Amino acid sequence: MLGIIINPKSGKKAFRRQRLYLWKLLKKRHQPFTYRVTKYAGHAIELARELVETGHDQILVLGGDGTLIRVATGSRKSHVPLIGVNLGTLGYLCELEEETVFTAIDSLMNGEYKIDERMMLQGKRTGEEHGKSALNDVVIHRSGNLSLLSLL
């Protein structure tokens, strides 16, 4: 069954209206699905675990790269395939944009897709027993928060 995790705070508001179209498409194709909406930072990790524990075998992530990373963290032990729809601003990890999501959903439901294996990383400080998982990269820095900059 398809699980869907939505981050309502992701940047592109236009897709929020199209979400109803997505539900209609899935119902018309008789595709059973469950959707969950994130309510706070880090909630996507818990929601991904919940979907995996209840037998969902695919997860569609509607959000930005951060949402996709958190879902990957929550589902990492299950190897459930994830498909990310970029509703954020950068989108270097999410495979789909809102313009291509409906075609991709059709392909997914028809079994016409390829799984792209990604490696999870783990970073930990010397002396720490447990580290933190990462999907894309581990950053080493002295202190303070890092952020991406947009150059105009």
C-alpha positions as CSV (number, residue, x, y, z in Angstrom):
1,M,0.0,0.0,0.0
2,L,1.1,3.5,-0.7
3,G,1.9,5.9,2.2
4,I,2.0,9.6,1.6
5,I,3.7,12.1,4.0
6,I,3.0,15.8,3.4
7,N,4.9,18.7,4.8
8,P,2.3,21.6,4.7
9,K,5.0,24.2,5.4
10,S,7.0,23.4,2.2
11,G,7.3,26.4,0.0
12,K,5.1,25.9,-3.0
13,K,1.5,26.7,-2.1
14,A,0.1,25.9,-5.5
15,F,0.5,22.2,-5.0
16,R,-1.6,22.3,-1.9
17,R,-4.6,22.9,-4.1
18,Q,-3.6,20.1,-6.4
19,R,-3.4,17.7,-3.6
20,L,-7.2,17.1,-4.0
21,Y,-6.6,16.1,-7.6
22,L,-3.9,13.6,-6.4
23,W,-6.4,12.0,-4.0
24,K,-9.0,11.8,-6.8
25,L,-6.5,10.2,-9.1
26,L,-5.5,7.6,-6.6
27,K,-9.1,6.8,-5.8
28,K,-10.1,6.6,-9.5
29,R,-7.2,4.1,-10.0
30,H,-8.4,2.1,-6.9
31,Q,-5.0,2.7,-5.4
32,P,-5.3,2.3,-1.6
33,F,-3.3,4.9,0.2
34,T,-2.8,6.5,3.6
35,Y,-1.6,10.0,4.1
36,R,-0.1,11.7,7.1
37,V,0.6,15.4,7.6
38,T,3.7,16.6,9.5
39,K,2.8,18.9,12.5
40,Y,6.3,19.9,13.8
41,A,10.0,19.6,13.0
42,G,11.1,16.0,13.0
43,H,7.6,14.6,12.8
44,A,8.3,13.1,9.4
45,I,10.6,10.6,11.1
46,E,7.8,9.3,13.4
47,L,5.3,9.2,10.5
48,A,7.7,7.2,8.3
49,R,8.2,4.7,11.1
50,E,4.4,4.4,11.5
51,L,3.8,3.8,7.8
52,V,6.5,1.1,7.7
53,E,5.2,-0.6,10.8
54,T,1.6,-0.7,9.3
55,G,2.8,-2.5,6.2
56,H,3.1,0.3,3.6
57,D,5.5,-0.7,0.8
58,Q,6.0,2.7,-0.9
59,I,6.1,6.2,0.5
60,L,5.5,9.3,-1.5
61,V,7.0,12.4,0.2
62,L,5.4,15.8,-0.6
63,G,7.8,18.4,0.8
64,G,11.4,19.5,0.4
65,D,14.7,17.8,0.7
66,G,14.5,18.1,4.5
67,T,11.3,16.2,4.6
68,L,12.7,13.5,2.3
69,I,15.8,13.2,4.5
70,R,13.6,12.8,7.6
71,V,11.4,10.2,6.0
72,A,14.5,8.3,4.8
73,T,15.8,8.4,8.4
74,G,12.5,7.0,9.8
75,S,12.3,4.3,7.2
76,R,16.0,3.4,6.8
77,K,15.8,-0.1,8.3
78,S,12.9,-1.2,6.1
79,H,14.3,-0.5,2.6
80,V,10.8,0.8,1.6
81,P,11.2,2.8,-1.7
82,L,10.7,6.6,-1.4
83,I,9.7,9.0,-4.0
84,G,10.2,12.7,-3.3
85,V,8.1,15.5,-4.8
86,N,9.9,18.9,-4.4
87,L,7.6,21.5,-2.9
88,G,10.5,23.3,-1.3
89,T,13.0,25.8,-2.7
90,L,16.2,23.8,-3.6
91,G,15.2,20.2,-4.3
92,Y,18.5,18.5,-5.1
93,L,17.3,15.2,-3.6
94,C,13.7,15.1,-4.6
95,E,13.2,13.4,-8.0
96,L,9.9,15.1,-9.0
97,E,8.6,18.6,-9.3
98,E,4.9,19.4,-9.0
99,E,4.6,19.5,-12.9
100,T,5.7,15.8,-13.2
101,V,4.1,14.2,-10.2
102,F,0.9,13.0,-11.8
103,T,2.7,11.3,-14.7
104,A,5.0,9.7,-12.2
105,I,2.1,8.5,-10.0
106,D,0.6,6.8,-13.1
107,S,4.0,5.1,-13.8
108,L,4.3,4.0,-10.2
109,M,0.8,2.5,-10.2
110,N,1.6,0.7,-13.5
111,G,4.8,-0.8,-12.0
112,E,6.9,1.3,-14.5
113,Y,9.7,2.6,-12.3
114,K,13.3,1.9,-11.4
115,I,14.6,2.0,-7.8
116,D,17.7,4.1,-7.4
117,E,19.6,2.8,-4.4
118,R,21.0,5.5,-2.1
119,M,23.5,5.0,0.7
120,M,22.8,6.2,4.2
121,L,25.8,7.7,6.1
122,Q,26.4,7.8,9.8
123,G,28.5,10.5,11.5
124,K,29.5,10.5,15.2
125,R,32.0,12.3,17.3
126,T,34.9,10.5,18.9
127,G,33.7,9.1,22.2
128,E,30.0,9.0,21.3
129,E,28.3,5.6,21.3
130,H,25.6,6.5,18.8
131,G,25.9,8.8,15.8
132,K,23.3,10.4,13.5
133,S,22.2,9.1,10.2
134,A,22.4,11.1,7.0
135,L,21.1,10.6,3.5
136,N,23.2,13.0,1.6
137,D,26.2,14.3,3.5
138,V,27.7,14.8,6.9
139,V,29.1,18.3,7.7
140,I,32.0,18.8,10.0
141,H,32.2,22.3,11.5
142,R,33.4,24.1,14.6
143,S,30.1,25.6,15.8
144,G,27.0,27.6,14.8
145,N,24.4,26.8,12.3
146,L,25.1,26.4,8.6
147,S,22.7,27.4,5.9
148,L,22.5,27.5,2.1
149,L,22.9,30.8,0.4
150,S,21.1,32.0,-2.8
151,L,23.3,34.1,-5.0
152,L,21.4,36.6,-7.2
